[in-house]
Amino acid sequence: LRLDAQGRAAAMETLRLDGDIRNWVLIPITVAMFLVGVLRHNFAKLLRSDAKVDLKALREAQAVIRAERIRNNAGYMQGAGFRQRRFFFCDKTTGVFSQKTKKLNPQQQMMSDPSMMTDMLKKNLNMIVPQMLTAAWVNFFFTGFVVGKVPFPLTQRFRGMLQRGIELQSLDVTYISSLSWYFLNFFGLRGVFSLCLGQNELDDAQAMQQQMAMGMDTGRAFVAVKENLDMMQHDFMLHVAEQRAERLLRRLVSGDSTDQARAFATAE
């Protein structure tokens, strides 16, 4: 770091970063993160096996999701439509959730299909091991460097996120340390991978959601969703919209202008 000649206090406000830091710290970390992401993408494609799709289990899981959507958006349905859908799912004899589920629970699935556990282990290794090695490499060789500055002011709460590895309270919070630059690249390169690699095999959040969906216990989900639908009191939220539309059309037919009809329709 090269400090100005106006004193220590003024120097802390504006730091002039050496160009070697950009050439030997910032750019190598960015390039290494991108190359590791490319290797992870290709390695994930090699490890990916053709999953056996159980159509019955998939149908049951989709039924749970559809019922949850109906429950969350029931206010936008007419009463008759909601009752028909609730009858389809919750009828005691023919309802979807009254039938016995054909999907095994996650423990039984792993016992009957050991390849599922193997696939999960492969995905976790491909996700965790490269990041641990890259983080150790950055922490060993590049810790303690200031590599850049954000072009807008920030509060002190961002210091722990942007200045990891630098314990210097007098340093402006807008400066970024090398270790924090690694984490910014870790979370910020997903869009770049999607543009450069096409189908993104490195979306860790999506992989975790898929694993959770695979481990859904549809038997318990059926019971919980059925109870929620049975106990739900339907309340149509758009009856006011129907009344306003009727009043608006009547005023327009009678010859009023659009603004006058709209004001009359929205008036209580």
Secondary structure, DSSP 8 states (H G I E B T S, - for coil): -B--TT-HHHHHHS-B--HHHIIIIIHHHHHHHHHHHHHHHHHHHHH-------HHHHHHHHHHHHHHHHHHTGGGS-HHHHHHHHHHHH-TTT-GGGS---S--HHHHHHH-HHHHHHHHHHHHHHHHHHHHHHHHHHHHSTT-EEEE-SS---GGGHHHH-TT---TTS-TTEEEHHHHHHHHHHHSHHHHHHHHSS-S--HHHHHHHHHHHT--HHHHHHHHHHHHHH-----S-HHHHHHHHHHHHHHHTT--HHHHHHHHH--
